[in-house]
Amino acid sequence: MSGRISQALSRLFDKHRIVFWYDTKHELRGDFEAVSIPDVEKAEIANNEYGLKHRILRESPEQKFLLYKEGPQPEDLDNWLLDVQLAHGEFRTDQAAIWLSELELGLEFAEVAQAHAEFFQANKRKEALKKLLKPDDTAGQLRLKMLAVCAGSEPRMDSVVETLLQQLAEGRDDGIRLIERCGLDSFWWEQLTRFYGYEAIEPSLRDFVIELFKSCYAMGTDGEVKLTGDALVFLKRWKDSRQFEQGFETLSAECAEVLGIEQDLGKRDLRDLVELDYFRLIDQKIISDLVRAVVGRTVTSGDVALWVRQRRQGHWYGEFRHLYEAIEFAARFVQMLGEARLTMDSLSDGVQRYTRTWFQLDQLYRKFTYHVRMSGQASLMGELSEQVENLYSNNYLLKLGDGFQVHVDAVPRWEAYPVVQQKAFFEHWVRPYLRKDKRICVIISDAMRYEIGDELLGFIRQEDRYSAELEPALSTLPSYTQLGMAALLPNKSLAIADNDTGTVLVDGQSSQGTANRTKILRAALDGRGQAVKAEDFMQLNRDDSRELLKGNDVVYIYHNRIDHTGDKMHSEGQAFEAAEQTLADLIRLIKKLTAANANNLLITADHGFIYQNRELDESDFLGDAVSGDDIRYRDRRFVLGKGLSTSPAFHHFSSEQLGLDGEMEVQIPKSINRLRLKGSGSRFVHGGASLQEVVIPVLKVNKKRQSDVSAVEVDILRGASSVITSGQLAVTLYQSGPVTEKVQPRHLRAGIYTQSGELISDSHELSFDLTSENPRERELQVRFVLSRKADEANGQEVFLRLDEQHAGTSHYKEYKSLRYLMRRSFTSDFDF
């Protein structure tokens, strides 16, 4: 006891020269006599007040005194030393006073300590509270910090609420029980009323959370609102919290059930819901309505894109991302196909129109199909998938195939001038680098058709210091791997081997496998060429990859994921997943090559493919059997042989017509028809003469020394007034130009702040990634809800601030701001 008394007295003497000690119960004389504090003189009050007063004020005005009186403090009128006592300190030895002393708190907090004695009886709680205390704390702030200790949270009201709601979601009530035990419950409910407007005859945490969801949902749907705007600010912060999102989701689901949200949503239009994300059901309702609207053609693809973009900011977007993306791609596909004119004047015209616009229909179909598969929601998307499949197969693929076939039938030789032929690849694209003494790397990705090459182009251009261009080439026929790979090598003559293997000879040498391809490259390049598989190259360390490039003028790198996946019956349905993975593979491969000092790259493919996601009808297969004197090789889209019988279902080519040496004849089913092939898939096919199979991409990629990527600019458009007069502020933010490959999106956090930097509104995470050329379509409307703290800034300047995150950190810097004057009338507190 003596030690604690000495400690408490020492702390008092840090603040006061004179300390009074009244031993009310006549039990601490021994402690007084035992106490010894350096530089402090002890004296007893015992009918000697006048002499003491003269001694401590006149004789020793610098000396510290501890004045002890056995018994209670006299009444004020009888207390000759009252003026000295009021000017200095008092030491009390009741339990509340000792607690306050331990916390270095003044006696003005005695009432708090006495009212919440249970709180102070645990050393752990006192230690936690002590860490939170500040010299200027009021009794209210002290109680709030005690709430925080009970809850195990930060000493802010919103943090206390978040923590207690997390416990509620987990089925625990330890925090709220401790608050009740410590007698802090009435203060707690008063604070919920003060901060959020929550009032109830029998308040409870569960009742509060139901009212919270009910009022915030009502604020967005014109329902009955009982809580304040601060409740909405709190809910938005809570749902965006990484730490507490699990609790938010649990309680959101429970409240949706209690409030009958599913039934209410059934009566609402999706347009009224696009800004709300308090319940998972809202996303389900919007997605369901969007699917129906796209199927029924009652919305434009621009509308769908706008709504999907708004949903991207929502809490559940990550879970439903694939569905939103699938719907947006479907809407664009349906609209684009409706506007497309699939006519052409010649084979060459068809190829060029395909590379200008039509390929996008294949791309949109692929992206739609991929996202539907990734969503795992086949039933929900069933009707839309059926519609897209029918449109793609019947109105696009078959129609385009039939239209192009007319011109295939009409040409005497397989060519589409001015489009470069695949067998001229080396001379047309590789040789110019060698003439300038530049080394060149060629990446060949098996079955990377033109539309995938176009998407890769966009990804490469987004990378800093990379430039890329895309051109088409016309693949050799038949469009299969051995021939396409051979045609890309340096060659004077190409011939399909006179056997049943389908192997292709380059200048008489087999082109099968990387060893043979290396021989062909070395023969053409005085030994300075090499072929390597992409997976082998990716295994090389930095020094070995640099050595490989340094030792060769030309390196061919072979990547095979799409064809490897699509050509197998059991995996052909994953062809589009393979395409997505290929794009990621190739970006990694490009970066590894440039890290090994490869500045010039060419990327191309051996052939393209046709893919239809659903099982094919009998009518998609040729009924005609292949016949002839000598059938050497057959696949789903071509036949090789000699003396082949002509048939109206096939187009017949001689090797000469295809620019090949030898006597091999080729037959290709017309349009997009397939041949049946035992043990083989039929949805992913190539070998034929459709545009999807024969138009291949050639990308020229160059690594620059200087950075060439910037972020898009964003402006705050000031409205008619620069004065805030109500509890909300609607602002238009404007993206100054479209996002392109080199002008990249900007991600900002927006809020309204006081001059001291305190947030007084809800906060919005915004992505500016709009690609529209139309300025009106690059405007973003944002509504800020002011919190109760905004009242304290009345009559002051505040700032609408856009902040940007420092790359790779959790820190933000100011990007732009706009001043407003806060001038809210008391009438703004009323709802009518």
Buried (B, 14 or more C-beta within 10 A) or exposed (E): EEEEBBEBBEBBBEEBBBBBBBBBEEEBEEBBEEBEBEEBEBBBBEEEBEEBBEBBEEEEEEEBBBBBBBEEBBEEEEBBBBEBBEEBBBBBBEEBBBBBBBBBBEBEBBEBBBBBEBBBEEEEBBEBBBEBBEEEBEEEBBBBBBBBBBBBBBBEBBBBBBBBBBBBBEEEBEBBEBBBEBBBBEBBBEBBBBBBBBEEEEBEBBEBBBBBBBBBBBBBBEEEBBBBBBBBBBBBBBBBBEEBBEBBBBBBBBBBEEBEBEEBBEEBEBEEBBBBBBBBBBBBBBBBBBBBBBBEEEBEBBBBBBBBBBBBBBBBBEEBBBBBBBBBBBBBBBBBBEEBEBEBEBBBEBBBBBBEEBBBBBBBBBBBBBBBBBBEBEEBBEBBBEBBBEBBBEBBBBBBBEBBBBBBEEEEEBBBEEBBBBBBBBEBBBBEBBEEEEBBBBBBBBBBBBBBBBBBBEBBBBBEEBBBEBBBBBBBBBBBBBBBBBBBBBBEEBBBBEEEBBBBBBBEBBBBBBEBBBBBBBBBBEEBBBBBBBBEBBEBEEEEBBEBBEEBBBBBBBBBBBBEBBBBEEBBBBBBBBBBBBBEBBBEBBEBBBEBEBBBBBBBBBBBBBBBBBEBEEEBBBEBEBBBEEBBBBBBBBBBBEEBBEBEBBBBBEBEBBBBBBEBBBBBBBBBBBBEBEEBBBBBBBBBBBBBBBBBBBBBBBBEEEEBBEBBBBEBEEEEEEEBEEBBBEBEBBBEEBBEBBBBBBEBBBBBBBEEEBBBBBBBEBBBBBEBEEEEBBEBEBEBBBBBBBBEBBEBEBBBBBBBBEEEEEEBEEBBBBEBBBEBEEEBEEEE
